[in-house]
Amino acid sequence: SNGSSINWPPEFHPGVPWKGLQNIDP
Amino acid sequence: GRCLIASTLASASPEDQKKMLGEWLFPLIQALQPTLASKITGMLLEMDNSELLLLLESPESLCYKVDEAVAVLEACQAQQGKLAKCII
């Protein structure tokens, strides 16, 4: 029911800065 | 050892901590799930760092978590597939 789940999960690639935290509100 | 990992993490910013944990976890996950490693690592990085450290120490726990993540991912992709069909 949550539309934002379409792009979930964020992918991790070695050597690339991790952007996953930007999707999580503190 | 764990002390080195913990002290390295402690000196890094929260974003760098997740990146480091990802760099350490990725090859282990890749050995278990070569094609889904990027997504599974991304999923697991949403967990607490303390739990991720435990996974690094325990191959059995990591294996269990990876299996769990694959099941969640497949269920999610099945849902997305249905949604895509609805849109079409």
Backbone of each chain as nested JSON, in Angstrom:
{
  "chains": [
    {"id": "A", "residues": [
      {"number": 1, "name": "SER", "atoms": {"N": [0.81, -1.196, 0.0], "CA": [0.0, 0.0, 0.0], "C": [0.857, 1.265, 0.0]}},
      {"number": 2, "name": "ASN", "atoms": {"N": [2.166, 1.108, 0.277], "CA": [3.057, 2.249, 0.307], "C": [3.73, 2.441, -1.058]}},
      {"number": 3, "name": "GLY", "atoms": {"N": [3.419, 3.527, -1.74], "CA": [3.937, 3.747, -3.076], "C": [5.443, 3.852, -3.134]}},
      {"number": 4, "name": "SER", "atoms": {"N": [6.083, 4.28, -2.016], "CA": [7.53, 4.47, -2.034], "C": [8.273, 3.15, -2.055]}},
      {"number": 5, "name": "SER", "atoms": {"N": [7.558, 2.022, -1.866], "CA": [8.231, 0.735, -1.827], "C": [8.665, 0.272, -3.217]}},
      {"number": 6, "name": "ILE", "atoms": {"N": [8.229, 0.987, -4.264], "CA": [8.554, 0.575, -5.633], "C": [10.07, 0.522, -5.839]}},
      {"number": 7, "name": "ASN", "atoms": {"N": [10.774, 1.523, -5.318], "CA": [12.225, 1.571, -5.515], "C": [12.993, 0.878, -4.404]}},
      {"number": 8, "name": "TRP", "atoms": {"N": [12.305, 0.183, -3.551], "CA": [12.95, -0.501, -2.443], "C": [13.373, -1.891, -2.891]}},
      {"number": 9, "name": "PRO", "atoms": {"N": [14.471, -2.438, -2.461], "CA": [15.461, -1.817, -1.592], "C": [16.489, -1.018, -2.388]}},
      {"number": 10, "name": "PRO", "atoms": {"N": [17.156, -0.072, -1.73], "CA": [18.271, 0.611, -2.387], "C": [19.403, -0.386, -2.62]}},
      {"number": 11, "name": "GLU", "atoms": {"N": [20.078, -0.28, -3.745], "CA": [21.16, -1.229, -4.032], "C": [22.492, -0.703, -3.522]}},
      {"number": 12, "name": "PHE", "atoms": {"N": [23.28, -1.61, -2.977], "CA": [24.63, -1.252, -2.532], "C": [25.631, -1.733, -3.571]}},
      {"number": 13, "name": "HIS", "atoms": {"N": [26.523, -0.838, -3.981], "CA": [27.604, -1.227, -4.895], "C": [28.932, -0.84, -4.277]}},
      {"number": 14, "name": "PRO", "atoms": {"N": [29.879, -1.786, -4.187], "CA": [31.188, -1.494, -3.59], "C": [31.863, -0.329, -4.297]}},
      {"number": 15, "name": "GLY", "atoms": {"N": [32.444, 0.568, -3.513], "CA": [33.165, 1.697, -4.077], "C": [32.283, 2.891, -4.392]}},
      {"number": 16, "name": "VAL", "atoms": {"N": [30.956, 2.708, -4.258], "CA": [30.024, 3.797, -4.543], "C": [29.458, 4.303, -3.212]}},
      {"number": 17, "name": "PRO", "atoms": {"N": [29.413, 5.636, -3.005], "CA": [28.878, 6.157, -1.744], "C": [27.476, 5.613, -1.476]}},
      {"number": 18, "name": "TRP", "atoms": {"N": [27.219, 5.266, -0.234], "CA": [25.934, 4.657, 0.125], "C": [24.885, 5.733, 0.309]}},
      {"number": 19, "name": "LYS", "atoms": {"N": [23.794, 5.623, -0.469], "CA": [22.742, 6.639, -0.434], "C": [21.53, 6.178, 0.356]}},
      {"number": 20, "name": "GLY", "atoms": {"N": [21.603, 4.958, 0.874], "CA": [20.42, 4.378, 1.519], "C": [19.854, 5.211, 2.64]}},
      {"number": 21, "name": "LEU", "atoms": {"N": [20.738, 5.857, 3.421], "CA": [20.273, 6.62, 4.579], "C": [19.414, 7.804, 4.177]}},
      {"number": 22, "name": "GLN", "atoms": {"N": [19.57, 8.293, 2.957], "CA": [18.79, 9.451, 2.528], "C": [17.306, 9.124, 2.422]}},
      {"number": 23, "name": "ASN", "atoms": {"N": [17.009, 7.814, 2.328], "CA": [15.606, 7.413, 2.221], "C": [14.949, 7.25, 3.592]}},
      {"number": 24, "name": "ILE", "atoms": {"N": [15.748, 7.389, 4.643], "CA": [15.222, 7.155, 5.983], "C": [15.214, 8.471, 6.76]}},
      {"number": 25, "name": "ASP", "atoms": {"N": [14.032, 8.891, 7.189], "CA": [13.961, 10.106, 7.997], "C": [14.478, 9.821, 9.395]}},
      {"number": 26, "name": "PRO", "atoms": {"N": [15.325, 10.689, 9.936], "CA": [15.835, 10.457, 11.278], "C": [14.742, 10.593, 12.335]}}
    ]},
    {"id": "B", "residues": [
      {"number": 1, "name": "GLY", "atoms": {"N": [40.203, -8.056, 13.668], "CA": [39.342, -8.475, 14.749], "C": [38.23, -7.479, 14.999]}},
      {"number": 2, "name": "ARG", "atoms": {"N": [37.371, -7.827, 15.938], "CA": [36.196, -7.009, 16.193], "C": [36.572, -5.62, 16.72]}},
      {"number": 3, "name": "CYS", "atoms": {"N": [37.621, -5.564, 17.569], "CA": [38.033, -4.276, 18.14], "C": [38.402, -3.307, 17.031]}},
      {"number": 4, "name": "LEU", "atoms": {"N": [39.13, -3.809, 16.059], "CA": [39.571, -2.963, 14.956], "C": [38.356, -2.465, 14.173]}},
      {"number": 5, "name": "ILE", "atoms": {"N": [37.43, -3.386, 13.893], "CA": [36.222, -3.014, 13.146], "C": [35.429, -1.98, 13.932]}},
      {"number": 6, "name": "ALA", "atoms": {"N": [35.24, -2.23, 15.224], "CA": [34.429, -1.338, 16.049], "C": [35.081, 0.039, 16.156]}},
      {"number": 7, "name": "SER", "atoms": {"N": [36.421, 0.076, 16.33], "CA": [37.066, 1.376, 16.484], "C": [37.095, 2.127, 15.157]}},
      {"number": 8, "name": "THR", "atoms": {"N": [37.241, 1.389, 14.049], "CA": [37.189, 2.029, 12.736], "C": [35.815, 2.643, 12.514]}},
      {"number": 9, "name": "LEU", "atoms": {"N": [34.783, 1.902, 12.88], "CA": [33.425, 2.402, 12.71], "C": [33.166, 3.62, 13.582]}},
      {"number": 10, "name": "ALA", "atoms": {"N": [33.672, 3.557, 14.819], "CA": [33.406, 4.631, 15.776], "C": [33.963, 5.962, 15.293]}},
      {"number": 11, "name": "SER", "atoms": {"N": [35.036, 5.906, 14.499], "CA": [35.664, 7.152, 14.05], "C": [35.051, 7.676, 12.756]}},
      {"number": 12, "name": "ALA", "atoms": {"N": [34.075, 6.958, 12.212], "CA": [33.484, 7.361, 10.933], "C": [32.115, 8.007, 11.14]}},
      {"number": 13, "name": "SER", "atoms": {"N": [31.668, 8.769, 10.131], "CA": [30.335, 9.375, 10.181], "C": [29.292, 8.269, 9.956]}},
      {"number": 14, "name": "PRO", "atoms": {"N": [28.042, 8.515, 10.356], "CA": [27.006, 7.469, 10.178], "C": [26.912, 6.947, 8.752]}},
      {"number": 15, "name": "GLU", "atoms": {"N": [27.028, 7.842, 7.768], "CA": [26.939, 7.385, 6.377], "C": [28.144, 6.526, 6.006]}},
      {"number": 16, "name": "ASP", "atoms": {"N": [29.336, 6.955, 6.477], "CA": [30.538, 6.164, 6.201], "C": [30.484, 4.814, 6.911]}},
      {"number": 17, "name": "GLN", "atoms": {"N": [29.86, 4.81, 8.098], "CA": [29.742, 3.539, 8.836], "C": [28.961, 2.527, 8.012]}},
      {"number": 18, "name": "LYS", "atoms": {"N": [27.831, 2.976, 7.449], "CA": [27.015, 2.063, 6.635], "C": [27.793, 1.622, 5.401]}},
      {"number": 19, "name": "LYS", "atoms": {"N": [28.522, 2.556, 4.795], "CA": [29.287, 2.206, 3.599], "C": [30.339, 1.15, 3.929]}},
      {"number": 20, "name": "MET", "atoms": {"N": [31.049, 1.369, 5.054], "CA": [32.079, 0.386, 5.455], "C": [31.465, -0.981, 5.709]}},
      {"number": 21, "name": "LEU", "atoms": {"N": [30.342, -0.998, 6.43], "CA": [29.686, -2.276, 6.71], "C": [29.254, -2.934, 5.404]}},
      {"number": 22, "name": "GLY", "atoms": {"N": [28.777, -2.118, 4.473], "CA": [28.383, -2.642, 3.17], "C": [29.565, -3.248, 2.429]}},
      {"number": 23, "name": "GLU", "atoms": {"N": [30.709, -2.544, 2.478], "CA": [31.915, -3.04, 1.787], "C": [32.362, -4.374, 2.383]}},
      {"number": 24, "name": "TRP", "atoms": {"N": [32.182, -4.523, 3.698], "CA": [32.585, -5.776, 4.348], "C": [31.588, -6.893, 4.089]}},
      {"number": 25, "name": "LEU", "atoms": {"N": [30.294, -6.524, 4.111], "CA": [29.248, -7.541, 3.954], "C": [29.097, -8.007, 2.512]}},
      {"number": 26, "name": "PHE", "atoms": {"N": [29.279, -7.07, 1.556], "CA": [28.977, -7.371, 0.16], "C": [29.646, -8.654, -0.359]}},
      {"number": 27, "name": "PRO", "atoms": {"N": [30.976, -8.814, -0.178], "CA": [31.594, -10.045, -0.719], "C": [31.064, -11.321, -0.057]}},
      {"number": 28, "name": "LEU", "atoms": {"N": [30.691, -11.217, 1.222], "CA": [30.142, -12.398, 1.909], "C": [28.771, -12.74, 1.332]}},
      {"number": 29, "name": "ILE", "atoms": {"N": [27.974, -11.697, 1.086], "CA": [26.633, -11.902, 0.536], "C": [26.727, -12.354, -0.915]}},
      {"number": 30, "name": "GLN", "atoms": {"N": [27.709, -11.793, -1.623], "CA": [27.894, -12.153, -3.03], "C": [28.21, -13.646, -3.176]}},
      {"number": 31, "name": "ALA", "atoms": {"N": [28.913, -14.192, -2.19], "CA": [29.243, -15.614, -2.225], "C": [27.993, -16.474, -2.074]}},
      {"number": 32, "name": "LEU", "atoms": {"N": [26.989, -15.93, -1.352], "CA": [25.753, -16.68, -1.119], "C": [24.726, -16.432, -2.227]}},
      {"number": 33, "name": "GLN", "atoms": {"N": [24.621, -15.179, -2.667], "CA": [23.621, -14.793, -3.667], "C": [24.26, -13.855, -4.693]}},
      {"number": 34, "name": "PRO", "atoms": {"N": [24.984, -14.401, -5.67], "CA": [25.747, -13.561, -6.611], "C": [24.884, -12.537, -7.355]}},
      {"number": 35, "name": "THR", "atoms": {"N": [23.676, -12.917, -7.748], "CA": [22.885, -12.005, -8.587], "C": [22.127, -10.952, -7.777]}},
      {"number": 36, "name": "LEU", "atoms": {"N": [21.811, -11.273, -6.518], "CA": [20.994, -10.355, -5.711], "C": [21.818, -9.613, -4.666]}},
      {"number": 37, "name": "ALA", "atoms": {"N": [23.148, -9.765, -4.71], "CA": [23.992, -9.244, -3.632], "C": [23.798, -7.742, -3.391]}},
      {"number": 38, "name": "SER", "atoms": {"N": [23.674, -6.95, -4.454], "CA": [23.536, -5.497, -4.292], "C": [22.268, -5.144, -3.525]}},
      {"number": 39, "name": "LYS", "atoms": {"N": [21.161, -5.765, -3.909], "CA": [19.89, -5.465, -3.256], "C": [19.872, -6.001, -1.824]}},
      {"number": 40, "name": "ILE", "atoms": {"N": [20.388, -7.205, -1.63], "CA": [20.368, -7.785, -0.286], "C": [21.254, -6.98, 0.657]}},
      {"number": 41, "name": "THR", "atoms": {"N": [22.418, -6.56, 0.175], "CA": [23.286, -5.726, 1.011], "C": [22.551, -4.434, 1.371]}},
      {"number": 42, "name": "GLY", "atoms": {"N": [21.868, -3.829, 0.389], "CA": [21.087, -2.618, 0.648], "C": [20.016, -2.841, 1.695]}},
      {"number": 43, "name": "MET", "atoms": {"N": [19.353, -3.989, 1.615], "CA": [18.315, -4.308, 2.606], "C": [18.912, -4.458, 3.994]}},
      {"number": 44, "name": "LEU", "atoms": {"N": [19.999, -5.214, 4.067], "CA": [20.588, -5.497, 5.384], "C": [21.162, -4.227, 6.018]}},
      {"number": 45, "name": "LEU", "atoms": {"N": [21.59, -3.282, 5.184], "CA": [22.167, -2.048, 5.734], "C": [21.11, -1.199, 6.438]}},
      {"number": 46, "name": "GLU", "atoms": {"N": [19.853, -1.538, 6.287], "CA": [18.808, -0.822, 7.024], "C": [18.742, -1.277, 8.473]}},
      {"number": 47, "name": "MET", "atoms": {"N": [19.449, -2.371, 8.781], "CA": [19.482, -2.854, 10.168], "C": [20.447, -2.005, 11.004]}},
      {"number": 48, "name": "ASP", "atoms": {"N": [20.357, -2.182, 12.336], "CA": [21.293, -1.483, 13.236], "C": [22.715, -1.953, 12.986]}},
      {"number": 49, "name": "ASN", "atoms": {"N": [23.669, -1.014, 13.135], "CA": [25.077, -1.366, 12.934], "C": [25.517, -2.492, 13.869]}},
      {"number": 50, "name": "SER", "atoms": {"N": [24.999, -2.504, 15.1], "CA": [25.401, -3.543, 16.051], "C": [24.971, -4.92, 15.544]}},
      {"number": 51, "name": "GLU", "atoms": {"N": [23.789, -4.981, 14.913], "CA": [23.326, -6.255, 14.354], "C": [24.166, -6.653, 13.148]}},
      {"number": 52, "name": "LEU", "atoms": {"N": [24.573, -5.639, 12.352], "CA": [25.4, -5.926, 11.179], "C": [26.758, -6.475, 11.609]}},
      {"number": 53, "name": "LEU", "atoms": {"N": [27.284, -5.963, 12.72], "CA": [28.559, -6.481, 13.227], "C": [28.421, -7.945, 13.614]}},
      {"number": 54, "name": "LEU", "atoms": {"N": [27.275, -8.295, 14.204], "CA": [27.042, -9.689, 14.583], "C": [27.006, -10.58, 13.34]}},
      {"number": 55, "name": "LEU", "atoms": {"N": [26.396, -10.057, 12.256], "CA": [26.333, -10.842, 11.019], "C": [27.729, -11.072, 10.447]}},
      {"number": 56, "name": "LEU", "atoms": {"N": [28.592, -10.046, 10.57], "CA": [29.96, -10.179, 10.066], "C": [30.71, -11.265, 10.83]}},
      {"number": 57, "name": "GLU", "atoms": {"N": [30.361, -11.411, 12.1], "CA": [31.067, -12.385, 12.943], "C": [30.514, -13.79, 12.799]}},
      {"number": 58, "name": "SER", "atoms": {"N": [29.257, -13.889, 12.38], "CA": [28.608, -15.198, 12.377], "C": [28.09, -15.559, 10.99]}},
      {"number": 59, "name": "PRO", "atoms": {"N": [28.852, -16.371, 10.247], "CA": [28.418, -16.778, 8.905], "C": [27.043, -17.435, 8.911]}},
      {"number": 60, "name": "GLU", "atoms": {"N": [26.72, -18.181, 9.984], "CA": [25.412, -18.844, 10.046], "C": [24.288, -17.821, 10.126]}},
      {"number": 61, "name": "SER", "atoms": {"N": [24.481, -16.789, 10.96], "CA": [23.46, -15.739, 11.082], "C": [23.309, -14.996, 9.772]}},
      {"number": 62, "name": "LEU", "atoms": {"N": [24.444, -14.744, 9.111], "CA": [24.405, -14.023, 7.839], "C": [23.636, -14.841, 6.802]}},
      {"number": 63, "name": "CYS", "atoms": {"N": [23.937, -16.133, 6.754], "CA": [23.284, -17.031, 5.809], "C": [21.77, -17.012, 6.035]}},
      {"number": 64, "name": "TYR", "atoms": {"N": [21.366, -17.061, 7.31], "CA": [19.954, -17.05, 7.666], "C": [19.304, -15.735, 7.23]}},
      {"number": 65, "name": "LYS", "atoms": {"N": [19.979, -14.631, 7.514], "CA": [19.447, -13.299, 7.158], "C": [19.324, -13.137, 5.649]}},
      {"number": 66, "name": "VAL", "atoms": {"N": [20.331, -13.65, 4.929], "CA": [20.303, -13.541, 3.467], "C": [19.111, -14.329, 2.914]}},
      {"number": 67, "name": "ASP", "atoms": {"N": [18.876, -15.528, 3.469], "CA": [17.716, -16.313, 3.035], "C": [16.431, -15.546, 3.284]}},
      {"number": 68, "name": "GLU", "atoms": {"N": [16.367, -14.92, 4.467], "CA": [15.19, -14.143, 4.843], "C": [14.99, -12.975, 3.874]}},
      {"number": 69, "name": "ALA", "atoms": {"N": [16.091, -12.304, 3.554], "CA": [16.038, -11.138, 2.661], "C": [15.573, -11.555, 1.263]}},
      {"number": 70, "name": "VAL", "atoms": {"N": [16.054, -12.71, 0.793], "CA": [15.652, -13.188, -0.541], "C": [14.145, -13.433, -0.566]}},
      {"number": 71, "name": "ALA", "atoms": {"N": [13.615, -14.019, 0.507], "CA": [12.174, -14.292, 0.573], "C": [11.381, -12.993, 0.536]}},
      {"number": 72, "name": "VAL", "atoms": {"N": [11.826, -11.986, 1.307], "CA": [11.141, -10.689, 1.339], "C": [11.21, -10.028, -0.035]}},
      {"number": 73, "name": "LEU", "atoms": {"N": [12.39, -10.101, -0.634], "CA": [12.614, -9.469, -1.937], "C": [11.713, -10.1, -3.002]}},
      {"number": 74, "name": "GLU", "atoms": {"N": [11.627, -11.438, -2.977], "CA": [10.794, -12.125, -3.97], "C": [9.324, -11.77, -3.787]}},
      {"number": 75, "name": "ALA", "atoms": {"N": [8.888, -11.682, -2.536], "CA": [7.494, -11.317, -2.258], "C": [7.224, -9.898, -2.745]}},
      {"number": 76, "name": "CYS", "atoms": {"N": [8.189, -9.024, -2.505], "CA": [8.054, -7.623, -2.9], "C": [8.014, -7.501, -4.42]}},
      {"number": 77, "name": "GLN", "atoms": {"N": [8.886, -8.254, -5.089], "CA": [8.926, -8.192, -6.55], "C": [7.655, -8.773, -7.161]}},
      {"number": 78, "name": "ALA", "atoms": {"N": [7.095, -9.794, -6.513], "CA": [5.842, -10.374, -6.992], "C": [4.732, -9.343, -6.908]}},
      {"number": 79, "name": "GLN", "atoms": {"N": [4.723, -8.592, -5.799], "CA": [3.723, -7.534, -5.62], "C": [3.89, -6.457, -6.675]}},
      {"number": 80, "name": "GLN", "atoms": {"N": [5.139, -6.075, -6.916], "CA": [5.411, -5.03, -7.899], "C": [5.005, -5.49, -9.289]}},
      {"number": 81, "name": "GLY", "atoms": {"N": [5.194, -6.803, -9.566], "CA": [4.797, -7.365, -10.849], "C": [3.297, -7.232, -11.054]}},
      {"number": 82, "name": "LYS", "atoms": {"N": [2.53, -7.531, -9.977], "CA": [1.074, -7.415, -10.049], "C": [0.678, -5.974, -10.297]}},
      {"number": 83, "name": "LEU", "atoms": {"N": [1.38, -5.063, -9.579], "CA": [1.083, -3.637, -9.706], "C": [1.333, -3.189, -11.141]}},
      {"number": 84, "name": "ALA", "atoms": {"N": [2.447, -3.654, -11.724], "CA": [2.795, -3.265, -13.092], "C": [1.707, -3.743, -14.058]}},
      {"number": 85, "name": "LYS", "atoms": {"N": [1.205, -4.962, -13.826], "CA": [0.155, -5.487, -14.696], "C": [-1.101, -4.645, -14.578]}},
      {"number": 86, "name": "CYS", "atoms": {"N": [-1.405, -4.207, -13.348], "CA": [-2.573, -3.351, -13.126], "C": [-2.456, -2.069, -13.93]}},
      {"number": 87, "name": "ILE", "atoms": {"N": [-1.256, -1.48, -13.902], "CA": [-1.041, -0.202, -14.584], "C": [-1.186, -0.391, -16.095]}},
      {"number": 88, "name": "ILE", "atoms": {"N": [-0.633, -1.507, -16.602], "CA": [-0.73, -1.777, -18.041], "C": [-2.186, -2.064, -18.392]}}
    ]}
  ]
}
